[in-house]
Amino acid sequence: MTASTPIRAEIRIALTLAKCMALVSQSAASAEGRLKAFAVVNSTSLEDFPPSPLTFVAAYRVLVTLSKDVELLAGSKAGLGRMANCMRLWIGKDVGTPSGLEEGARAHVLETCLAVSKRAAGVLEVVDD
């Protein structure tokens, strides 16, 4: 690979979301780092890209992690709500069937995405684990 080789969109999104996780997951995460992560999550639009296992797993990890913390959810609720809705639609349709997930796993992902959508909209309270 050379410096001029373009990176596929799914790889770029997955790496960007991984960076966001790193910025908010550190025990001594700076306020500036969190704000940068929130801005990226809130501006990320999964609707513009065809779903892939790589982007789905990265987005799901961000979704679960950020939605479990009141502060993290508050900073990223617009992006998390959009991500959850997009992922819920993808995994719930026939398009999600070839994902290789069993029906029980798909149902769990659907429930998680629906719960995050509700939390982001302020309909469901965040419960810290």
N, C-alpha and C positions, 0 to 999 in steps of 0.2 A: 504494500500500500504506500502511496506517496502522499505528500502534503496536499496535492491538488485533487486527490480522489475524493469525490463527494461522499458524504456519510448519508446512508439511508435515513429517511424521516423517523422510522420506528426506533432506530438505534439512538438518534439524537434525542428523541422524546424520553426514552428509557434512561439515558445517561443524565438528562436534565432533571428528571424526577428523582433519580438516585442522589444527585447533588442536593436537591431540596431536602431529602431525608437526612442527609449528613448535616445540613445547616440547622435543622431543628432538633435533631436527635442527640447532639452533643450535650453532656451535662452542663457544660459552661458555654452553651450557645449564646452568642452575642445578640443583642437586640437588632443590630444592623443585619446580621446574617439571617435572623428569622424574618425580618421585613423583606429581604431579598427573596427568600423562599416563598413567602406569602404572595409576593408580586408575580412570581413565576407560576405558582399553582393557580392563582386567580386568572392569569392570562392564557393558560394552557387550554387548548380546545381539541378534544379528542374527536369531535365530529368531523374535522377536516381530513382525518387520516383513516385509511382502512384499518380495521382492528387486526392486531397480530398478538400472538401469545406474549411476546416480549413487552409491548406497550401495555397490554392488559395486566400482566403481573406487576409491572412497575407502578401503574396507576392504582391498582388494588392495594398494594403495600402502602402507598401514600394515603390513600383513602382511609384505610383502617387505622394507621398510626395517628394521623392528624385529627381524625374525628373523635378519638378517645380522650383528648385533652381539651378542656374548655378554652384555654388561651389559644391553642393551635387552631382549633375549630373557628374561633372568632376571627382570626386573621386570614383564614383561607376558605370561609364558607361559600363564597360565590363560586370559586373554582371547584371545590369539592362537590357542591350540588350538581354542577354541570357534568363533572366526571362520573358521579354516581348514576345520574340519569342516562348518560351515554352507555356506560357499562351495563346497566340494568337492561336497557333495550337490546344491546348486542347479545348478551348471554341468554336472554329470555327468548330470543327469536330462533328460528331455524338456523340462522347464520352461526349461532353459538353452539349448535349441536356438534359440528365437526371439531370443536375445541378439544375433544378427548375427555372432557369432564363427565363424570357419571351424573345421573339425574340428581342424586342427593347433594353432590358438590355444587351443581348449578343452582339448586334451590337455596343452599346456604349463601352463595354469592348474591343471589337475587335479594334475599332477606337483608344481607349486610348493606347492599346498595340502597335499598328502600329505607332502611334505618338511617343511613347517613344523609340521604335526601331530606328526611324529616328533621334530623338534627340541624342541618344547614338552614332549613327554612324556619327553624325555631318551634317546630311542632312537637318534637320529642326531646326530652331532657338528656343531656350528656351524663353518663354514669362513669366516673373514674374507676378503673380496675385496681 
